[in-house]
Amino acid sequence: PKMQKISASIACSLVRRGFCTSTSDKIVASVLFERLPVVIPKIDPVVYAFHEFSFRWRQQYRRRYPDTVLGKSEARGKGDYQIDYVPAPRITEADKTNDRKSLQRALDRRLYLILYGKTYGAPNGKPVWHFPEKIYESEETLRKCAEFALKSVLGDLSHTYFVGNAPMAHMIIQPTENAPDLPSFKHFFFKSQVIATNKFKIGKCDDFVWVTKDELIEYFPEQAEFLNKMIIS
């Protein structure tokens, strides 16, 4: 009997790859799909003042070169080949119109994709805001389940990069007084990043937005504490 229990445990481990749970306990894999900052964030005024002070302090003790040497260095770069560099604006049209469907906004911040539609565990089956997600079924690993969740929304994963094989966070969803019919399940989050593109064709949802961390909490006020711990940047 003991050997049979061990064999059953090993078989379950091989099939489920470590996710051997009761049939009544669902597992959901979600993807925190983020676009990294495109431009360097603005320097904090206090940090800028410190750098300015440090520069002026070092100038007092810098090595002084003869004027002839300085004249030669200033003459460099002057010619027909010289190109005047004009930086691109930090504020885009999407910023001005608050177009949250565009990736061309909040260029100095991280953006996260959330979807609006029906999903597992939504109260009364109504559409809600949620991350790309999928119920774990017979996938080889939980990360594969997360990949399928994101692929079903994007169509392919050619412009994505999954950070690691393990989930970055998890939470347990249980019924509450306000939602007694809410099913109990375990929610695992994986991180993936946008690679080499600034536009996706998002499908299989009623609506979608790309939002910053602060804006993300507006959509999930009840989970603000959890999101602040999961997203530290």
N, C-alpha and C positions, 0 to 999 in steps of 0.2 A: 504493500500500500504506500509506503514511504517513497519507493522508487517510482511508482506511478505518479505521485504528486510532483516529484522532481521532473519527470519526463514531461508532464503537462505544462509545468512552468517554463521549461526550456522551449517547448514547442510554441507556446504563446509568445515568448521573447523573440523567437525567430520570425514569426509571422508579423508581429506588431512592432518589432525593433524597440522594445522597451516601453511600449505604450499599452500594456496589458491592463485594462480597466473593465469594470462592470459594464454591461450593455446599456444600463440606465444612465451612465455617466458619459456625456458627450465631450469630445475634445475639439476645439476650434482653433485653427491657425490663422492669424492675421498678419498683415504686412504693413509696417511703418515705412512707406515709400517716400523718400525725401530727395529733394534737389538741393545740393550743397550751394553755398554762397558763390556768386559769379564774380563779385568785386570785393575788395578788401573793405571791411566795415570801417566807418568813420572812427577816428581816434577820439577817445574821451577827452574833454577839455582839460581835465586835471593831468592826464598822461601827456597831452600835448604841451602843457605848461612846463612839466618836468623835463621833457626832451629839449624844449627851448632853453631852459635854464642850464641844462647840462652842456648844450652846444656852446652857449655864450661863455660858460666857465672854462671849457677846453680851449676856446679861442684865445684866452689870455696867455696860454702856455704853448700854443702851437708853434711849429718851426716856421720861421719867416724866410721866404725865398727872395732872391734878387728880382728886381722889376723886369730885367731882361728875360728871366725864366718864366715869370708870370705872363709876360707879353706873348711868348711863344705858345703857352698853353691856351691862352684866350683866342689865339688865331686859328687853332685847330677847329675843324668842323665847318669852316666857312668856305663855301664853294657851291657849284651848281648841284652837287649831289645832296646837299643838306635838305632834310625834310622836317617841316614843322609838325610836331605831334600835338594833336587836339584830342583830349580824352573824351570818350563817349559820356553822355549824360547819365547820372546815377538815377534820376527820376524818369521813368518811362511813361508812355501813354497809358499803359495798364495800371500804373500807380495812380495817375491822375483820375482815371475813371473807376478805380477800385474794381478792376476786372479780375475776379478771383479764379476765373477759368484759364487765365494765361500764366505761363511760366516766366514771362518777361515782366516780372514785378518783384519788389522787395529783393533786389539783386544782392544786397549785402546780408541777407538773412537766409535761413533754411526754410524751405517750403515742404509741406506734407500733403499728400493726396488723401481726401476722404470722399466717400460716395454717399448718395442719398437713394434709398430703395429698401426693399424687403430683405431681411436677413434673419439668420437663426437667432432665436431668443428675443426678437422684437415684441414688445407688448401688443397683444391682440393682432399680431401679424401685420401691423401698420408699417409703412416705410419710415425709416429713421436714418440718421447720419451714422456712418460706420466706416471702418477701414476695410480694404480688400480682404476678404476672409473666406474660409471654406471649412466645412466639417471634415475632420480626419476620418477616413474610411479604410481603404486598403493600400494606401501609398506606402512605398518602401521606407520612407522616413517622414518625420513631421515637417522638415524643411521642404521636401518634395510637395507636400500638401500646400505649404505656403506659396511655393512657386506656381502651382496650378491656380491658386486663388488670384495671384497677380496676372498670370497669363490670360485668364478668362476675361479680365478687364481690359488689358492692353492689346491682346491678340498675339503677341510674341514677347520674348524677353531679351531681344537683341540689344536693347539700350538700357539694360538694367544690370546691377551688380549686387548680389546678396552678400552681406557682411557676416561671414561665419556660418557655421552649421547649426549652432545652438540658438535657442530663442533668447532675446534680450530681456524679456520680462514676461510675467504671467500673472493672471488674476483668476479668482474663483467667483463665478456668478451664481448667486442663490436667490430664491424667492424672497420678496420683502413684503411688508404690510401694504405698500402701495401697488405692488405687482405680485400678488400671491400665485398667479398662474405662470410666472416666469420659470422656465426650465433651469435645472442646475447643470452647469457645465464648466469646464476648465478652458481658459482663454490664453493662448500662447502667442507672443508677438515676435516677429522676425523683422530685421532691418534690411532694406534694399535701397539702392541709390540710383539716381538718374545718371546715365552715361551718354555723352556725345549727342545730345539732342535737346531742343527747346520746345518740342511739341509732341503730344501723344493724342491718338484717337481713342478716347475713353468710351467704353461700351458697357452693356449689361447693367445699367443703372438709370434712375430717373434724372439724376443730376450729379454734379461733382464740383469740387473746388480745390484749389491749391492754396493753403493757408500757412501762416507763420505759427510758431508755438503759442503766442498770445492769442491769435485768432482761433486756434484749434480749441482752446479752452472755452471759447464762447459757444462752440457747438457741443461740448461735453462738460458742462459745469459740474455735474455730479462726480465726474472722474478727475477733477482738477488736481487733487493731491497725487493721485496715481500717475497722471501724465507728467507732472512736474518732476517726479522721481525717475520716471522712465526716460524722459527727454531732458538731459542735463545741460544742453547747449542752447 
